């Protein structure tokens, strides 16, 4: 059974950092584009990035560009999302998702373009 599991969320002070993991089972994540979204309480799910497995390039939303970085650990079948310089407005549930092809979808910011999702991990930025 194909599955994605996120981990690494928690409580962090403004300006702090966290590292989130997205680990796949049942398939090789290295051949799939991976997207990350987040959803704050009472708000719609927001796209934050897509990482292409074709050339390992990443497209970031403006709200996180320069602060968030994604890398792949193919040996662990995992994608890592490093969050830096966190702000209270980064507080949300963070979800990883995969696309059926190695390149990011044309409509990369549309949740419906992706295949399936992990259960999410909660990030709270507060002093």
C-alpha positions in Angstrom: 0.0 0.0 0.0 1.4 3.4 -1.0 1.6 5.8 1.9 3.2 9.1 2.9 3.9 10.0 6.5 5.0 13.4 7.7 6.8 14.0 10.9 8.9 16.6 12.7 6.3 19.2 13.6 6.2 20.9 16.9 6.3 24.2 18.8 9.0 26.7 18.0 9.6 30.3 18.8 9.6 33.0 16.1 12.8 33.1 14.3 13.5 29.4 15.0 13.8 26.4 12.7 12.3 23.0 12.2 12.9 20.1 9.9 9.9 18.2 8.6 10.1 14.8 7.0 7.9 13.1 4.4 8.6 9.4 4.2 7.1 7.1 1.6 6.3 3.4 1.7 5.1 1.2 -1.0 6.8 3.1 -3.8 10.0 4.9 -4.6 9.6 8.6 -3.8 12.7 9.4 -5.8 10.8 9.0 -9.1 7.9 11.3 -8.1 7.5 15.0 -7.8 6.7 16.0 -4.3 4.6 18.9 -3.2 4.2 20.5 0.2 1.1 22.4 1.3 -0.1 23.8 4.6 -3.4 24.6 6.2 -3.8 27.1 9.0 -6.9 26.9 11.2 -9.9 28.3 9.4 -8.1 28.8 6.2 -7.8 27.0 2.9 -4.9 24.7 2.1 -2.0 26.7 0.7 0.6 25.4 -1.7 4.2 26.2 -0.6 6.4 24.3 -3.0 6.9 21.5 -5.5 10.2 19.6 -5.9 10.8 17.9 -9.2 12.4 14.4 -9.2 13.4 15.0 -12.9 16.1 17.6 -12.1 15.7 18.2 -8.4 14.6 21.8 -8.9 12.1 23.4 -6.6 9.5 26.0 -7.1 8.5 27.9 -3.9 5.6 30.1 -3.0 6.6 33.7 -2.4 5.6 33.4 1.3 8.3 30.9 2.0 11.0 31.5 -0.7 14.4 32.1 0.9 13.3 30.6 4.3 12.2 27.0 3.4 14.4 24.5 1.7 13.6 21.0 0.4 16.0 18.1 0.0 15.7 14.5 -0.8 17.2 11.5 1.0 16.6 8.7 -1.5 18.3 6.1 0.7 15.6 6.7 3.3 12.8 7.2 0.7 12.2 10.6 2.3 11.9 14.3 1.4 13.0 16.8 4.0 11.6 20.3 4.4 13.8 22.6 6.4 12.0 25.6 7.8 14.0 28.6 8.8 13.2 32.1 10.2 9.8 30.9 11.2 7.0 33.4 11.8 3.7 33.1 13.7 1.9 33.1 10.3 3.7 29.9 9.4 1.6 28.1 12.0 -0.3 25.4 10.2 -0.7 21.7 9.5 1.9 20.8 6.9 1.2 18.1 4.3 3.3 16.4 1.7 1.9 15.0 -1.4 3.1 13.3 -4.6 2.5 13.7 -8.3 2.3 10.7 -10.6 5.1 11.9 -12.7 8.7 13.0 -11.9 8.1 16.6 -12.9 5.9 19.0 -11.1 2.4 19.4 -12.5 1.6 22.3 -14.7 -0.9 23.6 -12.1 1.6 23.0 -9.4 -0.3 25.1 -6.8 -3.5 23.1 -7.2 -4.1 20.5 -4.6 -6.2 18.4 -6.9 -3.3 17.9 -9.3 -1.5 15.6 -6.8 -2.1 11.9 -6.2 -2.4 11.3 -2.5 -1.4 12.9 0.8 0.1 12.2 4.1 -1.8 12.9 7.3 0.0 16.1 8.1 2.2 17.3 10.9 1.5 20.4 13.0 3.8 23.4 13.2 3.1 26.1 15.8 5.2 29.2 15.9 4.7 31.1 19.1 6.6 32.7 21.9 
